[in-house]
């Protein structure tokens, strides 16, 4: 039997980049800068920029960002 092994790291990376692309697109569509979203949500600007680069946010930060963008998870 042949199968492809998928590691957590590669799954996390692909999910992170998909999330980053969508998150960045939403910010661009709404003309929201990371600094403005940071002020609104309390999430550090460096964290927001990291998410835009593909880092995977935790649930709590994702929830804060969604609320700041008037969205649901």
Order of alpha helices (4+ residues) and beta strands (2+ residues): alpha-alpha-alpha-alpha
